[in-house]
Amino acid sequence: MHVHGYHDDGARANRTSQVVEILDGMDPQMREHMIDRFFDMTDPSQSTVRAPSYKTEHRGRPTGKDEQSRRRIPSFTNLITSGSKVTQTNAMSRRRGRGRGSGVRNTQSTYDHSPIPPIRDTYIEQLPVVIQRHISHTVDVKPGGHCGFRAIAALIGYGEECWFQVRYELMEEIQQNKRQYDQLYSVREMADNLLFLLNNFEQPAPERHWMECMTLGIVIASRYNLVLHTFGQNNWNCFTHLPLRSPPVPDQERREIAIAHVGRHFVQVFLHPHYPVPPFPTWWWNHSSDEAKGWAARYITRVNLWYEITGTGANGPGAKFGGNID
């Protein structure tokens, strides 16, 4: 059967208009889902956390803030070749590399389209249902009490073995801005307690020195000038942490990373585009500088989407303090 006008520009424009009308008629959650599917099919290399790959072997502390600001989050290709255990919801098998960063820059290679049955990601399955389909994959780190700091070290480009450097730099962030953190936390002496928590470099680390992502999230975001999403096993344990003092950077320079606290372990999380954004802790709104409040502008719409699909609101459980501290 001959189909008239299939290649005609007018017919194509008409079909495009029909698609737009269909999307406009959907409820917001379904519309976001369909847009996600469209981007996944047209360009599966898209990810909210991606950057040029590079070798992550570092010795000693960074020389200064300028060096830290130039660091980029490693690509998924580097994570595969670094030896970290990868789990995904799409058709990719677990793989381990044999070396450090490979220097591969082709992000298309991060997706395996071979006919391998999808694997179960037990970490994703333990997170809130509303976020599960928005997660591309998780990347595991070694246990031993430093897993939260290992996850952060890997995501900011240090490599997970530099967990001790992250501990040291977060201590430095609190000490250099002690007055601000003393005022920020509602619990008296919380800043001092965090300094005690961070000051441990033994392996394995005692439980009292494990990461508390709710209270340290804002310290991490401020130190490394990035956006940090932390996910727990309940909706009210999921938050977005923004820098306290610095003005927002251009979108193309913005770094967004995510971790999840599952049971007694932390893992790295990689998200699909257009994911709903967990809310900001109230203490960030109350204590961030006027310049820093500009960071929130890009996320307000997607925070409202989070409230809509979770059935919560700005005054819901955990909104004031941040729920149970992990």
N, C-alpha and C positions, 0 to 999 in steps of 0.2 A: 504494500500500500504506500502510495506516495504522500508524504506529509508536506503540504505547501508552506513555504515561508519559514522553514526551520532555520535557515541561515540568514534570513532577512533581518536587518537592524531594527526595523519597526516591531517585528514580532518578538525579538529578543528583549527590547525595551518594555514591551507589554508584559512579558513573563516576569521580568524583574520587578515591575510595579505590583504584580500579583503577589510575589514573594514578600515584598515590603508590607502589603496590606495584611497578609496572613500573620506575619510577625507582630504587627501592631495590634491585631485582634487577640493575641495570646496574653495570658496572665504573666507577670514579670518573671516568675521563676521558670516557667516553661520557655519563655523567650530567651532567657539567659542560657538555658540548656541547649536550645537549638543553635544559638550563636556559637556555643562551645563546640558542638558537633561539626558545624561548618568549618571553624578554624582547624579542628583536628584533622578533617578530611583534606583541606586545601594546603595546610602547612603544619604537619605534626611536629616540626622542630620547635614550635613556639613554646615558651615556658616563661613563667614569671621570674625565675631565677636562672639566668644564663649570662655568660660573659666570656671573653677570650680565654682560652686555656693557657696554662703556663706551669712550669715546674714549681712545686710547692716546698722545696727543701730550703729551710731557713736555719740560720744559726744565730743565736742570740736575739736580743730585743730589736725591734725596728729602730731606726736612727732618729725618728721624729714623726710628728703628725703628718708632715707632707708625704712621707712614705706610706703611712697608713691610708691616707686618702686616695692613693693611687692603686691600692690593692683592689682586685676584682674577684668575684666569686668564681670558682673554677667551673668549667663546663661539665656536663654529665659524662662526657668521654673521659675526662681526667679522673672522675670518681671511679669509673669502671677499671681503669688501668692502675689506680692507686691501691687496689686490693680491698676496698671497702665492699661489704656485702650489699647488693642491690636487690630490692624487691619492687615489683611493679604490678599494676592492675592490667596492663596491656600485654600483648604477646611477646614478652621478653623473658628469657630464662636467666637464672642467677649465673653470674660470671665473676671470676676473679682474675685480675691482671697480675703481672709479674714485676711491675716496676712503678715508678712514680709517674708524674704527668707526662703525657706523650707528646704534647704540643700540637695535637690534632685540632684544627679549627673548624672543620666541617660539622656543624651541629646536626645535619641530616643523619650522620652516622650514629647518633645517640639512640635511634629507634631501629629496632630489628623487625623487619616485615616478613621474616620467614614463617612458615606455617607451624609454629610451636604453640601448643596449647597454653592459654594464660595460666599463670601461677597465682596461688592465693597469697595475699599479703596480710598476714595476721596482725601486723601493726595497724594498718589502715582499718581493718575490721573492728578494732577496738576503739576507734575514734567516733565522734558523733556522726550519725547517719547523714546529716545535712552537708557535711564537708567531704564525705568519702569519695563521691564521684568527681569532686574537684581536685583530687590528689592524683598526680601522675604516677609517682612512685615514692618510696622511702629508701634511705640509705642508712644502713646500720653502722654503728661504731663499737669499739671494744668496751666491754663492761669493766667494772672495777672501781666504781665510785667517782670516776672523772668523766662519765659518758656525756653528761650535759656540756661540759667544757670541750670535750672532744668534738661533739657535733658542731659547736660554734666555731672552733678552730678550723674544722674542715670547710665549713660554709664560707668563711671570710678569706680562705685561701692560704692559711698557714699550714694546713695538713693536721690531721687529728692528733698526731704525736706531739704537737706543740700546745697541748692542753694547758701545760704549766705556764706558758706565755700568756694565755688568755686569763688565767687566774691572776697573774701578776698585774696585768694591765687593768683589770677591773678593780683590783685593790687600789691601784694608782688613781683611777677615775674617782673613786669615792674619797680618797684622802685629799685630792686636789680640790674637790668641791664638797667638802665635808659639811659646811654650813647649810648648803642647799639640800643635801640628802637628810640631814637631821630634821629639817623643816618638812620635807616631803612625806616621810613615812609617819603614819598615824600611831605606830607602836613605838614607844619610847626606847631609845638605844638600838633601834633596828639597824642603823648604819654601822654601829660598832659590832653588832651580831654578824652582819654580812662580812665585815672585815675578818672576823674570826673564822667564818665559814670558808672564805676564800684562801686563807693562809694555811694551806696544807698541800704538800707536794709528795706525800708518801703514796706507795702503791701496795695494796689497794687503799682507798681513802675511807676512813671511818664515816658512818652514816651522817654524823653531825656536820660533815664537810661536803655533803652532796649539794648539787645545784638546787636552788629554789628559784624556778624560772619566773614566778610572778613578781617577786621583789627584785630580782636581778635583771629582769627584762629591760627595764628603763635604763639601767646602768650600761647594759650591752649596747642598746640603741644609741645612747649618748656618746659612749666611748668610740664606737666605730662609725657613727654618723650614718645609720641605716635604719631600715624598717624591719622589725622582728615580729613575726607571728608565732605565738606559742599555743599549741593545742593540747588539751587534756581529754579525758575520757567522757566528760560531760560538757554541755554547751557553755555552762557558766565558768568553766575552767579554760576557756579559749579567749585570748586577748591579742591586741596589736600594740606594740610598744614603739614609741617614736622618740627622737632626740629631744632633750630638755632645752637646749640653749641655741643650737645652730639654726639658721634659716634653711628652708627647703632647697634642695638642689634640683636642677632641671631633670625632667623625666628620664632622659636618656642616660643620666649619670646616677639615678637613684638605685640603691641596692636594697633588695627585698629578700629576706631569708626566713626560713620557718623550721621549727623543731616541734616534736611531739613528745609528751611525757606519757608513756604507756606502762602501767604497772609501776615497776621500780627502775625503769630504763628510759633513756632518751634516744631518739633517732632523728636524722635529718629528714625533712619533708620537702618535696618538690611539687608545686601546684600548677594546674592548667591555667590558662588565661581566664580573666573575667570571674574569678572565684569570689564568693561573698566574703567580706572582711570582718573578722571579729572586732568587737568594740575596743575603745581605748580606756584604760583605767582612769577613774576620776582624778586620781592624784596627778596625772599628767596634765589634764585640763587646768587644775588648780595651781600648778607650780611651774609649768613651762613658760618660757619667755614669749613676748608678743610675736617676735620673729619666728620662733619655733612652731607656733600654732598654725602657721601656713602649711606644715606637713600634712595636717588632717584634711585639707581641702580636697585632695585627690580621692580620698577614701569615703567621704561622707555618704555618697549614694550607695556604695556597696556595703557599708556598715548598716544602713537602713534595710538593705536587702537581707542581711544576716538577721536583723531583728524580725523581719517579716517571715522568713522561712523557719525560724526557730520558735516563733510565737512569744518572743521576749521583748523587752523594751529597755530604754535607758535606765529605768528604775527597777529592772528585774533582778533576779538572784545574782549576787556577785558584782553588781555594777559599781557599787561604792568602793569596795576594797579590792575586789578581784577574785572573789570566791576563795576556795580553799587553797592555801599556798602549797604548791607541789613540793 
